Amino acid sequence: MKKRILSVVLAAAMLASMTACGSSSTTQTTAAPAATTAAAETQAAAETEAPAAETEAPAAETEAPAEAPKPAAGPFNVGISFASANAWTAQMYAGVEERVKYWQDQGVIGDYQIVTNTFDPTEQLNQVNALLSSDIDVLFVSPVSSTSMDAVVEEAEELGIKVFFSQLEATCDGTGFVANSDALGALNAYWFKDKMEKAGLENGNIIWISGDDSTFDIQSRMKSATEIFNDQFNVLGRAPGFWNDADASNATSTLLSAYGDQVQGIFAEDAMTVGIYQALKNAGYTDDNLPVMTGDNAVAALKLAKDIDADWIGVTNSPYVFCTGIDMGILCMLGYTFDESLKQAPLTAPEGNKTTFYIDPPVVVTKDGDRDAMPWMENYPNTEVYSIDEALALAEELGLDDSETLALKPTCDFVKSCFVDGDQIPYEW
């Protein structure tokens, strides 16, 4: 494919899709295997910070399995906690297992436990306390609540357990975080604003379908989009769609019933496009008279956009940032030094300490994939832009099912580049 490929590893989750509600919490405990030698994984992508190659690298020649580097410390027993209740978090789960098993093969991780919850902060807190009572050396958490983990960090410090937060930011000081940036809201907002203005609707009436307004990541995205809109549009109504098509369809139908043909645009979070489209069809809209609206990069939404020739944007909210947080945390445990200059204050606590490393969305998909038509992309040099046709070809190559998101992983070289002594890190994946 003649397209500049982002310095990321393409990855597909092999787990079956989960429903957005009703899944139970799970616990997985796995002991370290007897052998700790693994074949080194090949890496075809270039470093994120460097210009990407114009063509894909040729396949590497077959080599004898390489012996894993001897760890500087460890093995570490690891506890991991995050929410898992839909297809997006199923992709994250698959990625987490892959990274943990890689480090286990290297002899760096010993036993590990994975516990999941259904976005319930009380349930997660109970599970994390149980992990702290077990024989772990390091804890990785994707916090459901930004404020529920302060006591956990204090207890962990008393027990000599290192804590790393990933995927979603928290407000605790003295702990490292790796999180998705608020660029999903910004990139959607820039594109939506541009399309509304080109349609002569610079002061148009819109409805807003968010994910879950109570979560701090959505609050930061909404804040970013609101600042870009700068009161330009008349927001008729706003409702959460909870990142699933059924709830998004119901929310959209309610707002369409209230405001009818006043609605000229629909601004929405990711993972809800198919549901919003269904509500529009139920309300009598045809494919030729849809309002200006954002889309997403779930394969089902990409296929829909292709089928109806829609002019949408999809911005990938990566399910693999937690995986990158695990890699970075493990390297810190091994004694490597993270570049503190890369950290920022949490988006939800801008006056706080610089504790968080943010990663921008890896992929943007538009109808024609024309990066030059979006001048705001200059601020996101590490985000790749694909056309719908290119995105669908990539999804097919990866074997993604309709519920999965076209997502890309930061490479080994990118992770190493975030460390002061990254050139001394012997691990490859």
C-alpha positions in Angstrom: 0.0 0.0 0.0 1.6 3.2 -1.2 0.8 5.2 1.9 3.0 6.7 4.6 2.7 4.3 7.5 2.9 5.7 11.0 5.6 4.3 13.2 3.3 1.9 14.8 2.7 -1.8 14.8 -0.6 -2.8 13.3 -2.4 -5.0 15.7 -5.8 -6.8 15.8 -7.6 -8.1 18.9 -8.5 -11.8 18.7 -11.1 -11.6 21.4 -14.8 -11.9 20.6 -16.9 -8.7 21.0 -18.4 -8.0 24.4 -21.7 -6.3 25.0 -21.5 -2.7 26.4 -23.2 -3.6 29.6 -23.8 -6.5 31.8 -20.4 -8.2 31.6 -19.2 -9.5 34.9 -15.8 -8.8 36.6 -13.1 -11.3 35.9 -9.8 -12.3 37.4 -7.0 -14.1 35.6 -3.9 -15.4 37.5 -1.1 -16.8 35.5 2.2 -18.2 36.7 5.5 -17.6 34.9 6.5 -20.4 32.4 9.5 -22.5 33.2 11.3 -21.3 30.1 12.2 -17.6 29.7 13.7 -17.6 26.2 11.6 -16.3 23.3 12.1 -15.6 19.7 12.7 -11.9 19.1 9.7 -10.3 17.4 10.3 -8.6 14.1 9.6 -4.9 13.7 8.7 -3.4 10.3 7.6 0.1 11.3 9.8 3.2 11.9 10.1 5.3 15.0 7.1 7.5 15.7 9.2 10.6 16.1 11.0 10.1 12.8 9.7 10.5 9.3 7.9 7.3 8.2 9.0 5.3 5.2 7.1 5.7 2.0 6.7 1.9 1.5 6.5 -1.0 3.8 9.8 -2.7 4.6 10.5 -6.1 3.0 10.0 -9.2 5.2 12.9 -10.0 7.3 14.9 -13.1 6.6 14.4 -16.1 8.8 16.9 -16.1 11.7 17.6 -18.4 14.6 15.7 -17.5 17.7 17.5 -14.9 19.7 18.1 -15.4 23.4 16.3 -12.9 25.6 18.5 -10.2 27.3 19.2 -11.0 31.0 17.0 -8.7 33.1 18.7 -6.1 35.2 16.1 -6.8 37.9 13.0 -9.0 38.5 11.2 -11.1 37.7 8.4 -8.9 39.0 4.9 -10.2 40.0 2.4 -7.9 38.4 -1.2 -6.9 39.2 -3.4 -5.3 36.5 -6.8 -3.6 36.8 -9.0 -2.0 34.2 -12.6 -1.9 33.0 -13.7 -4.4 30.3 -17.3 -4.1 29.1 -17.4 -3.6 25.3 -15.5 -4.4 22.0 -13.1 -1.5 22.5 -12.0 -2.7 25.9 -11.8 -6.3 24.5 -9.1 -5.0 22.1 -7.3 -3.4 25.1 -7.5 -6.7 27.0 -6.0 -8.6 24.1 -3.2 -6.1 23.8 -2.5 -6.2 27.6 -2.2 -10.0 27.5 0.2 -9.8 24.6 2.5 -7.3 26.3 2.5 -9.1 29.6 3.3 -12.5 28.0 6.1 -10.8 26.0 7.7 -9.5 29.3 7.1 -12.9 30.9 9.0 -14.6 28.1 11.9 -12.2 28.7 12.1 -13.3 32.3 11.1 -9.8 33.5 7.5 -10.6 34.7 6.9 -13.6 36.9 3.3 -14.2 38.0 0.6 -11.8 36.9 -3.0 -11.2 37.8 -5.6 -9.4 35.6 -8.8 -8.2 37.2 -11.6 -6.3 35.3 -14.7 -4.4 36.2 -17.7 -3.0 34.5 -16.7 0.7 34.9 -17.6 0.6 38.6 -15.2 2.6 40.7 -16.2 0.8 43.9 -15.7 -2.6 42.3 -12.3 -1.6 41.0 -11.2 -0.2 44.3 -12.1 -3.5 46.0 -10.2 -5.5 43.4 -7.2 -3.2 43.6 -7.1 -3.6 47.4 -7.1 -7.3 46.9 -4.2 -7.1 44.5 -2.2 -5.1 47.0 -2.8 -7.8 49.6 -1.3 -10.4 47.2 2.3 -11.0 46.3 2.8 -8.3 43.7 5.7 -5.9 43.1 4.1 -3.6 40.6 0.5 -2.5 39.9 -0.9 -1.2 36.6 -4.3 0.5 36.7 -6.6 2.1 34.2 -8.6 4.1 36.8 -12.4 4.3 36.4 -12.5 7.3 38.7 -9.8 10.1 38.7 -10.0 10.5 42.4 -10.5 7.0 43.8 -6.9 5.9 43.6 -5.2 8.4 46.1 -5.5 5.9 49.0 -4.3 3.1 46.8 -1.1 4.9 46.0 -0.5 5.7 49.7 -1.0 2.0 50.7 1.1 0.8 47.8 4.0 3.0 48.8 3.8 1.7 52.4 4.0 -1.9 51.0 6.8 -1.1 48.6 4.6 -1.7 45.5 5.1 0.6 42.5 2.0 1.9 40.9 1.5 3.1 37.2 -1.7 4.5 35.8 -2.4 4.2 32.1 -5.1 4.8 29.5 -7.0 7.3 31.7 -5.4 10.0 33.8 -5.7 10.3 37.5 -4.9 13.2 39.8 -2.5 11.5 42.3 1.0 13.0 42.5 4.2 11.1 42.5 2.9 8.4 40.1 3.5 8.0 36.4 0.6 8.1 33.9 0.3 7.3 30.2 -3.0 8.5 28.7 -4.8 9.3 25.5 -4.7 13.0 24.8 -7.8 15.2 24.3 -7.0 15.4 20.6 -9.9 13.1 19.7 -12.2 15.9 20.7 -10.1 18.6 19.0 -9.6 16.8 15.7 -13.3 16.0 15.4 -14.1 19.6 16.3 -11.8 21.2 13.8 -13.2 19.0 11.0 -16.8 19.5 12.0 -16.4 23.3 12.3 -14.8 23.3 8.8 -17.6 21.2 7.2 -20.4 23.3 8.9 -18.9 26.5 7.6 -18.4 25.2 4.1 -22.1 24.1 4.1 -23.1 27.7 5.0 -24.0 26.7 8.6 -21.4 28.7 10.5 -24.0 29.4 13.2 -26.0 26.3 12.7 -28.1 24.2 15.1 -26.4 21.1 16.3 -27.0 18.2 18.8 -24.1 16.6 20.7 -23.8 12.9 21.5 -21.1 12.3 24.0 -19.7 9.1 25.5 -20.3 9.5 29.2 -20.2 13.0 30.5 -19.3 11.8 34.0 -15.9 10.5 33.0 -12.9 12.8 33.1 -11.5 11.8 29.7 -14.8 12.9 28.0 -14.8 16.1 30.1 -11.4 17.0 28.7 -12.5 16.2 25.1 -15.6 18.2 25.5 -13.6 21.1 26.9 -11.3 21.0 23.9 -14.1 20.9 21.4 -16.0 23.6 23.2 -13.0 25.9 23.0 -12.6 25.3 19.3 -16.3 26.0 18.7 -16.2 29.1 20.8 -20.0 29.5 21.0 -20.2 29.5 17.2 -23.0 26.9 17.1 -26.3 26.7 18.7 -26.3 23.5 20.7 -29.9 22.4 20.8 -29.3 19.5 23.1 -26.7 17.0 24.4 -27.1 13.4 25.5 -24.7 10.5 26.4 -24.6 7.5 24.1 -22.2 5.5 26.3 -20.0 4.4 23.5 -22.5 1.8 22.0 -24.9 1.9 19.1 -28.0 1.0 21.0 -27.7 3.9 23.6 -26.5 6.3 20.9 -29.5 5.5 18.7 -31.9 6.1 21.6 -30.2 9.4 22.6 -30.2 10.6 19.0 -33.8 9.6 18.5 -34.8 11.5 21.6 -33.1 14.7 20.5 -34.4 14.4 16.9 -37.9 14.0 18.3 -37.5 17.2 20.3 -35.9 19.3 17.6 -36.9 17.8 14.3 -35.6 19.4 11.2 -33.9 22.2 13.2 -31.0 19.8 13.5 -28.3 20.7 11.0 -25.3 18.9 12.5 -24.5 16.1 14.9 -21.2 16.2 16.8 -20.4 12.8 18.4 -17.8 10.9 20.2 -16.3 7.7 18.8 -17.9 4.2 18.7 -21.5 5.4 18.1 -21.8 6.2 14.4 -23.9 3.2 13.3 -26.4 3.9 16.1 -26.7 7.6 15.2 -27.2 6.7 11.6 -29.9 4.2 12.4 -31.8 6.9 14.4 -31.5 9.3 11.4 -33.0 6.6 9.1 -35.8 5.9 11.5 -36.6 9.6 11.6 -36.9 9.7 7.8 -33.6 11.0 6.7 -32.1 9.6 3.5 -28.5 9.1 2.6 -28.6 12.2 0.4 -29.9 14.6 3.1 -28.0 13.6 6.3 -26.9 16.4 8.5 -23.2 17.2 8.9 -21.9 14.6 11.3 -18.7 13.0 12.7 -18.0 9.3 12.4 -15.6 6.8 14.0 -13.1 4.1 13.0 -14.9 1.0 14.1 -14.9 -1.3 11.1 -18.7 -1.3 10.9 -18.7 2.5 10.7 -16.1 2.5 8.0 -18.1 0.0 6.0 -21.2 2.1 6.4 -19.4 5.2 5.3 -18.2 3.4 2.2 -21.6 2.0 1.4 -23.4 5.3 1.5 -20.5 7.5 0.3 -20.5 9.5 3.5 -18.3 12.5 4.1 -17.3 11.7 7.8 -14.2 11.8 9.9 -13.1 9.0 12.2 -10.5 9.6 14.9 -9.1 6.5 16.6 -9.1 6.6 20.4 -6.4 4.0 20.8 -7.2 1.0 23.0 -3.5 0.2 23.1 -2.3 3.2 25.2 -2.6 1.0 28.4 -0.2 -1.5 26.7 2.3 1.2 26.1 2.0 2.2 29.7 2.9 -1.3 30.7 5.9 -1.3 28.5 7.1 2.0 29.9 6.4 1.0 33.5 8.3 -2.2 33.1 11.3 -0.4 31.7 11.2 2.0 34.7 11.1 -1.0 37.0 14.3 -2.3 35.2 16.0 1.0 36.1 15.7 3.0 32.9 15.0 6.7 33.1 11.9 8.2 31.6 12.3 11.6 30.0 10.4 13.8 32.5 10.4 16.7 30.1 7.7 14.8 28.1 5.2 14.9 30.9 2.4 17.4 31.3 0.0 18.3 34.1 -3.3 16.3 33.9 -5.8 17.8 31.5 -8.4 17.6 34.3 -6.0 19.4 36.8 -4.0 21.8 34.6 -2.5 23.5 37.7 -1.2 20.2 39.1 2.2 18.6 38.9 3.5 17.3 35.6 2.7 13.6 35.9 1.2 12.6 32.6 2.6 11.5 29.2 -0.1 12.0 26.5 -0.3 10.1 23.3 -2.2 11.6 20.4 -4.6 9.5 18.2 -2.6 7.3 15.8 -5.2 7.4 13.0 -7.6 9.8 11.3 -9.8 8.5 8.5 -11.7 10.8 6.1 -13.5 10.2 2.8 -10.5 11.0 0.6 -7.6 10.9 3.2 -6.4 14.3 2.1 -4.2 15.6 4.9 -3.5 18.9 3.1 -7.2 19.7 3.3 -6.9 19.8 7.1 -4.3 22.4 8.1 -4.9 21.7 11.8 -3.1 18.4 11.3 0.2 20.3 11.4 -0.2 20.1 15.2 -0.4 16.3 15.0 2.6 15.1 13.0 2.5 11.6 14.4 -1.2 11.0 13.5 -1.6 9.3 10.1 -4.5 10.1 7.7 -6.1 7.4 5.6 -8.9 7.4 3.1 -11.9 5.2 3.8 -10.8 2.8 1.1 -7.3 2.6 2.6 -8.6 2.1 6.1 -10.9 -0.7 5.0 -8.1 -2.4 3.1 -5.9 -2.2 6.3 -8.7 -3.6 8.4 -9.1 -6.5 6.1 -5.4 -7.2 6.1 -5.5 -7.3 9.9 -8.5 -9.5 10.0 -10.6 -7.1 12.1 -14.2 -7.9 12.7 -17.0 -5.2 12.4 -17.0 -4.4 16.1 -13.2 -3.7 16.3 -11.5 -0.4 15.9 -8.8 0.3 13.4 -6.0 0.9 15.9 -2.3 1.1 15.8 0.4 0.6 18.5 3.4 2.8 19.3 6.5 1.0 18.2 9.4 -0.3 20.3 11.5 2.5 18.9 9.0 5.1 20.0 8.8 3.7 23.5 12.6 3.7 23.8 12.8 7.3 22.5 10.8 8.4 25.6 13.7 7.3 27.8 16.9 9.3 28.5 18.9 6.1 28.2 16.7 4.5 25.6 19.6 3.6 23.4 20.8 1.2 26.1 17.5 -0.7 26.3 18.2 -4.2 24.8 14.7 -5.4 24.3 13.0 -5.5 20.9 9.4 -6.2 20.0 
